[in-house]
Amino acid sequence: MLPNILLFVFDALRRDHLVDAVMPRTDAVAKQGIRYLSAYTDVGVTDLSASMMIYGINVLGLGCDAPQFSSLPERLGDNYSSLAVLASGLLCNPTAAQLWTTFDTIWKCTDDTGEPYRYRPYLYPEKALGAFRELIWQQPQPWFAYFHVFPVHDPYRGDDGEYVEIDPSHPGLNAERYQQYCTWADTFYAPLLEEHVASGGLLVVTSDHGEALGNNGRFGHGEPRLWTLPSVREIPLAVVGPGIEPIEEETPISNAEVPRLICQSLGLHFEPILDMQPKRYPVGNLPPDGKR
């Protein structure tokens, strides 16, 4: 019997924060499977990173049409239904729309007018988790679900429950609130991850990119000049599921390998992309046309 598959993505979660001291329950789940200690992403922007995890290649950054390549739902074939729950404004914009065309069901964090919730992050977790739990019961089994949650992207949620934007004048406070947000996200989402693994599902838990919290005066993640920073480039990645033994893997691995990891965990043949690789631009520069 094929397992249900959950690809769970924390937005902007640094690899060094998915640890017992900060996110104990999610850390405990990750330790039940293969944990990739040197996982990374080449891009520090949500939509570009998502394209890596869905297509195995940065289709948006290459400026080509996603339909030229096989998406993860297509690779899984007719045996799986597919669901995408997207709690990030960048994943709901017109440019990113092509990433989701092969999913059977899509939920986006939009308001009543259809616009993405960009400035009300306190609405994202409850709305997205509620939508996921409701929709997943409607999906034919087995299912594959891509669940991209807003935490722990800025603005950061502190222990007081307030959301605060990055303040370059207080790097220590940024780091403190970011860690508090990670701990809150662990408490909020870990039950879902635990339930999924306990039910015999296959789980991939990761993030789209990390976050610079003030080292060398640099903050955030979106500017290309930040993408080579370890704090932005290094991401958590773990694969947990039936028949997977708990181990720690030191070999560097890109999040573009997520489709291969899922297919191989299921014993499915994976046809690699051999002829194209994501473009890498000099740090601090954009392509000549000014696009990502």
C-alpha positions as CSV (number, residue, x, y, z in Angstrom):
1,M,0.0,0.0,0.0
2,L,1.4,3.4,-1.0
3,P,1.9,5.9,1.9
4,N,0.4,9.4,1.9
5,I,3.2,11.9,1.3
6,L,3.6,15.3,3.1
7,L,6.2,17.8,1.9
8,F,6.1,20.3,4.7
9,V,8.0,23.6,4.2
10,F,8.7,26.1,6.9
11,D,9.3,29.5,5.3
12,A,12.7,31.0,6.2
13,L,13.7,28.4,8.8
14,R,17.5,28.2,9.3
15,R,19.1,24.8,9.6
16,D,20.7,25.7,12.9
17,H,17.3,26.4,14.5
18,L,15.8,23.0,13.8
19,V,17.4,21.6,17.0
20,D,16.1,20.3,20.3
21,A,16.7,23.5,22.2
22,V,14.5,25.5,19.9
23,M,12.1,23.2,18.1
24,P,12.1,20.0,20.2
25,R,9.1,18.2,18.8
26,T,9.9,18.8,15.1
27,D,13.5,17.9,15.9
28,A,12.4,14.6,17.4
29,V,10.3,13.8,14.3
30,A,13.2,14.6,12.0
31,K,15.5,12.3,14.0
32,Q,13.2,9.4,13.2
33,G,14.5,9.3,9.6
34,I,17.3,10.4,7.3
35,R,18.5,13.8,8.4
36,Y,20.6,15.7,5.9
37,L,23.1,17.8,7.9
38,S,24.5,19.7,4.9
39,A,21.3,20.5,2.9
40,Y,21.2,23.8,1.1
41,T,19.4,26.0,-1.4
42,D,20.9,28.0,-4.2
43,V,18.2,30.7,-4.0
44,G,16.9,32.9,-1.2
45,V,13.4,33.6,-2.6
46,T,10.4,31.5,-1.8
47,D,8.9,31.1,-5.3
48,L,12.3,30.1,-6.9
49,S,13.0,27.7,-4.1
50,A,9.6,26.1,-4.4
51,S,10.2,25.5,-8.1
52,M,13.3,23.6,-7.1
53,M,11.3,21.3,-4.8
54,I,8.4,20.7,-7.2
55,Y,10.4,20.4,-10.5
56,G,13.9,19.6,-9.4
57,I,15.1,22.6,-11.3
58,N,14.7,26.4,-10.9
59,V,12.2,26.8,-13.8
60,L,11.2,30.3,-12.7
61,G,14.8,31.5,-12.5
62,L,15.6,30.0,-15.8
63,G,12.8,31.9,-17.4
64,C,11.3,28.8,-19.0
65,D,7.9,27.3,-18.8
66,A,7.3,24.7,-16.1
67,P,5.4,22.4,-18.5
68,Q,8.7,21.6,-20.2
69,F,9.6,19.6,-17.1
70,S,7.8,16.9,-15.1
71,S,6.5,18.2,-11.7
72,L,6.5,16.0,-8.6
73,P,2.8,15.2,-9.0
74,E,3.4,14.1,-12.5
75,R,6.4,11.9,-11.4
76,L,4.2,10.3,-8.8
77,G,1.7,9.4,-11.5
78,D,-2.0,8.5,-11.4
79,N,-1.6,6.5,-8.2
80,Y,-1.5,9.8,-6.2
81,S,-3.9,12.7,-5.9
82,S,-2.2,16.0,-5.1
83,L,-2.9,19.0,-2.9
84,A,-1.0,22.3,-2.5
85,V,-1.7,24.5,0.5
86,L,0.2,27.8,0.0
87,A,0.5,30.3,2.9
88,S,2.9,32.6,1.3
89,G,2.1,35.6,-0.9
90,L,5.0,34.9,-3.3
91,L,3.5,31.5,-4.1
92,C,0.2,33.0,-5.0
93,N,1.4,35.6,-7.5
94,P,0.9,35.2,-11.3
95,T,4.5,34.3,-11.9
96,A,4.4,31.3,-9.6
97,A,1.0,30.2,-10.8
98,Q,2.6,27.8,-13.3
99,L,4.1,25.8,-10.5
100,W,0.8,24.5,-9.4
101,T,-0.9,23.6,-12.7
102,T,-0.4,19.9,-12.2
103,F,-1.9,19.8,-8.7
104,D,-5.4,18.5,-8.4
105,T,-6.4,20.9,-5.5
106,I,-4.8,24.2,-4.6
107,W,-5.5,26.5,-1.6
108,K,-4.0,29.9,-1.5
109,C,-3.8,32.5,1.3
110,T,-6.0,35.1,-0.3
111,D,-8.6,37.4,1.1
112,D,-12.2,37.9,-0.1
113,T,-11.0,40.0,-3.1
114,G,-8.5,37.3,-4.1
115,E,-5.5,39.2,-3.1
116,P,-2.7,37.4,-1.1
117,Y,-2.6,38.1,2.6
118,R,0.8,40.0,2.6
119,Y,0.6,42.1,5.7
120,R,-1.5,40.0,8.1
121,P,0.7,37.1,9.0
122,Y,-1.3,36.4,12.2
123,L,-4.0,35.0,9.9
124,Y,-1.8,32.6,8.0
125,P,-1.2,29.8,10.5
126,E,-4.7,29.2,11.6
127,K,-6.3,29.6,8.2
128,A,-3.7,27.5,6.4
129,L,-3.7,24.6,9.0
130,G,-7.5,24.6,9.1
131,A,-7.6,24.5,5.3
132,F,-5.1,21.7,5.1
133,R,-6.9,19.5,7.7
134,E,-10.3,20.1,5.9
135,L,-9.0,19.5,2.4
136,I,-6.9,16.5,3.2
137,W,-9.9,14.5,4.3
138,Q,-11.4,15.2,0.8
139,Q,-8.4,14.0,-1.1
140,P,-8.5,10.5,-2.6
141,Q,-5.9,8.3,-1.0
142,P,-3.0,7.9,-1.4
143,W,-2.3,11.6,-1.6
144,F,0.7,13.9,-2.0
145,A,0.5,17.3,-0.3
146,Y,2.8,20.3,-0.5
147,F,2.2,22.4,2.6
148,H,4.1,25.7,2.7
149,V,3.5,27.6,5.9
150,F,4.3,31.3,6.6
151,P,6.2,30.9,9.9
152,V,9.0,31.6,10.5
153,H,9.2,34.4,7.8
154,D,9.4,38.0,9.1
155,P,7.7,39.8,10.7
156,Y,8.6,37.6,13.7
157,R,6.2,36.5,16.4
158,G,7.5,37.0,19.9
159,D,6.4,35.4,23.1
160,D,4.1,38.3,23.6
161,G,2.1,37.3,20.5
162,E,3.0,40.5,18.7
163,Y,4.5,40.5,15.2
164,V,7.4,42.8,14.6
165,E,9.3,43.7,11.5
166,I,13.1,43.3,11.2
167,D,14.9,46.1,13.0
168,P,18.4,46.6,11.7
169,S,19.3,48.7,14.7
170,H,18.6,45.8,17.1
171,P,20.2,42.6,15.7
172,G,20.1,40.9,19.1
173,L,16.3,41.5,19.4
174,N,15.8,40.2,15.9
175,A,17.6,37.0,16.7
176,E,15.7,36.6,20.0
177,R,12.3,37.1,18.4
178,Y,13.2,34.8,15.5
179,Q,14.0,32.0,17.9
180,Q,10.8,32.6,19.8
181,Y,8.9,32.3,16.6
182,C,10.6,29.0,15.7
183,T,9.6,27.6,19.1
184,W,6.0,28.8,18.6
185,A,5.9,27.2,15.1
186,D,7.2,24.0,16.6
187,T,4.4,23.9,19.1
188,F,1.8,24.8,16.5
189,Y,2.7,22.5,13.6
190,A,4.5,19.5,15.3
191,P,1.3,17.7,16.1
192,L,0.4,17.5,12.4
193,L,3.9,16.1,11.6
194,E,3.7,13.6,14.4
195,E,0.3,12.4,13.4
196,H,1.4,12.0,9.8
197,V,4.4,9.9,10.7
198,A,2.4,7.8,13.2
199,S,-0.2,7.0,10.5
200,G,2.5,5.5,8.3
201,G,2.9,8.5,6.0
202,L,6.1,9.6,4.3
203,L,7.2,13.0,5.5
204,V,9.8,15.5,4.1
205,V,10.3,18.5,6.4
206,T,12.5,21.3,5.1
207,S,12.5,25.1,4.4
208,D,12.8,27.2,1.3
209,H,15.7,29.3,2.6
210,G,17.2,30.5,5.8
211,E,17.5,34.0,7.3
212,A,20.3,36.5,8.0
213,L,19.8,37.9,11.5
214,G,22.4,40.6,11.6
215,N,25.7,38.9,11.1
216,N,28.0,41.4,9.4
217,G,25.1,43.8,9.3
218,R,23.1,41.7,6.9
219,F,19.4,41.0,7.4
220,G,16.7,39.0,5.6
221,H,17.2,36.7,2.6
222,G,15.6,38.0,-0.6
223,E,18.5,40.0,-2.2
224,P,20.8,37.8,-4.4
225,R,23.9,39.2,-2.5
226,L,22.6,37.4,0.6
227,W,22.1,34.0,-1.1
228,T,25.7,32.7,-0.4
229,L,25.5,33.5,3.3
230,P,25.4,30.2,5.3
231,S,22.5,31.6,7.3
232,V,20.4,31.9,4.2
233,R,21.8,29.1,2.1
234,E,21.7,26.3,4.8
235,I,18.4,24.7,5.3
236,P,17.0,21.7,7.3
237,L,16.0,18.6,5.4
238,A,14.8,15.3,6.8
239,V,12.9,12.3,5.2
240,V,10.9,10.2,7.6
241,G,8.7,7.3,6.8
242,P,8.1,3.5,6.5
243,G,11.2,1.5,6.2
244,I,13.5,4.5,6.6
245,E,16.2,4.0,9.3
246,P,17.3,6.9,11.5
247,I,20.6,8.2,10.2
248,E,22.5,11.4,9.8
249,E,23.8,12.1,6.3
250,E,26.7,14.6,5.9
251,T,26.9,14.7,2.1
252,P,25.8,18.2,0.8
253,I,22.5,18.0,-1.0
254,S,20.4,20.7,-2.7
255,N,16.6,21.1,-2.2
256,A,16.4,20.4,-5.9
257,E,16.9,16.8,-4.9
258,V,13.6,16.6,-3.0
259,P,11.7,15.0,-5.9
260,R,14.3,12.4,-6.3
261,L,14.4,11.6,-2.5
262,I,10.6,11.2,-2.5
263,C,10.5,9.0,-5.6
264,Q,13.3,6.8,-4.4
265,S,11.8,6.5,-1.0
266,L,8.7,5.0,-2.7
267,G,10.9,2.7,-4.9
268,L,9.9,4.7,-8.0
269,H,12.2,5.2,-11.0
270,F,13.4,8.8,-11.1
271,E,14.4,10.3,-14.5
272,P,17.0,13.0,-13.7
273,I,17.3,16.3,-15.5
274,L,20.6,16.1,-17.2
275,D,20.7,19.0,-19.7
276,M,19.9,22.0,-17.6
277,Q,21.1,23.4,-14.3
278,P,20.0,26.5,-12.3
279,K,21.8,29.6,-13.4
280,R,24.2,31.1,-10.8
281,Y,24.8,34.8,-11.0
282,P,27.7,36.7,-9.3
283,V,26.8,37.7,-5.7
284,G,25.1,41.1,-5.7
285,N,24.2,41.0,-9.4
286,L,21.1,40.1,-11.4
287,P,20.8,38.8,-14.9
288,P,21.0,41.5,-17.7
289,D,17.3,41.8,-17.9
290,G,17.0,42.6,-14.2
291,K,14.9,39.6,-13.5
292,R,15.6,36.8,-11.0
